[in-house]
Amino acid sequence: MSLLRIRVTGSDDDARAISNLLLSLEGIEHVEEVADLMPRMDDSDSSSAGLSDLGGADVHEIEIEVPNASTERKVRETVEALAFDLDALVEFDDGEEDE
């Protein structure tokens, strides 16, 4: 099994809908929303320093264990379609870094 990470920029309801969709897909046994470990930088020299970030959408990190490449393709296509319908943004990270 490989681990696929999805970053969802949208509301709590958007992230919950995507998680529920993932759990309904055949072959997916593990879906977990994890804490975002990347701190959001606030550059003290920035023109937006100190401004509230409450007006923007939330960011949610979801991890999914996928058994094979075919299921991973199905996950990507299905999540992209739902995100489009929800007007949410999704980013996929399969854990492979370019060296």
ZIWO-V542588 format. One record per residue. SS is DSSP state (2 for helix, 1 for strand, 0 for the rest). OMEGA is omega in degrees with one decimal (NA if undefined). Layout:
# ZIWO-V542588
SS | OMEGA
SS | OMEGA
This chain:
# ZIWO-V542588
0 | 175.7
1 | -177.5
1 | 178.0
1 | 178.3
1 | 178.2
1 | 173.1
1 | -178.4
1 | 173.9
1 | -176.7
1 | -177.1
0 | 174.4
2 | 179.1
2 | 177.3
2 | -179.5
2 | 179.0
2 | 179.0
2 | 178.7
2 | 177.7
2 | 178.9
2 | 177.1
2 | -179.5
2 | -179.6
2 | -179.4
2 | -178.1
0 | 179.0
0 | 178.8
0 | 179.6
0 | -179.0
0 | -175.8
1 | 174.4
1 | -177.6
1 | 171.9
1 | -177.6
1 | 178.3
0 | 176.3
0 | -175.9
0 | -179.3
0 | 178.6
0 | 177.6
0 | -175.2
0 | 174.2
0 | -176.9
0 | -177.5
0 | 178.8
0 | -176.9
0 | 177.0
0 | 179.0
0 | -178.2
0 | 176.2
0 | 179.0
0 | -180.0
0 | 176.4
0 | -177.6
0 | -177.4
0 | -177.3
0 | 179.0
0 | 177.3
1 | 175.7
1 | -179.2
1 | 176.8
1 | 179.9
1 | 175.7
1 | -179.9
1 | 171.6
1 | 179.9
1 | -174.3
0 | -176.3
0 | -176.7
2 | 179.5
2 | 178.2
2 | 178.2
2 | 176.8
2 | 179.5
2 | 177.6
2 | -178.5
2 | -177.8
2 | -177.3
2 | -179.7
2 | 177.9
2 | -180.0
2 | 179.2
2 | 179.3
2 | 177.4
2 | 179.7
2 | -178.8
2 | -174.1
0 | 176.7
0 | 179.3
1 | 175.7
1 | 175.0
1 | -179.5
1 | 176.9
1 | -178.9
0 | 175.2
0 | 179.5
0 | -179.7
0 | 173.8
0 | -178.0
0 | NA
